[in-house]
Amino acid sequence: TNPLHVQCGGKHYKKCKIQPIEYIQANNLDYIQGNIIKYASRYKDKGGKEDLEKIKHYCDLAIMELNKNAKDAGQLD
């Protein structure tokens, strides 16, 4: 059985024309990017406001990582 045809815990991803995991893998997204896509794709059907808060949290983590990398590269003081 193709794992993309099975979803545990609901139907919120199966409703998508392209499942988040397919998009994430096809675009070689990292963990943080993948979670942003995942929560953005499902918030209306599953987590509501909580999923939107998770998106903000992962965006903050991505910004922190960008700032750390820029500082390590000497681009920020």
C-alpha positions, 0 to 999 in steps of 0.5 A: 500500500502506498503510504500517501494513500493512508492517513492516521488521525484524520483526513486533513491532508488527504483533502489536499491536491498535493499532500504537504509531505509530497511538496516538502520532499519535492522541494527539499525543504528542511524541518522548519520549512516543512512544519510551516507548510504542514501547519499552514495546510491543515489549520482550517481542518485540524488545529485552528488558531493553535496551528497558526501559532505553531507557524509563527513559532517556526517562523521565529525559529527560522529567523533566529537561525538566519540571524545566527548564521549571519552573525557567524558569517560576520554579517551582523554585529 
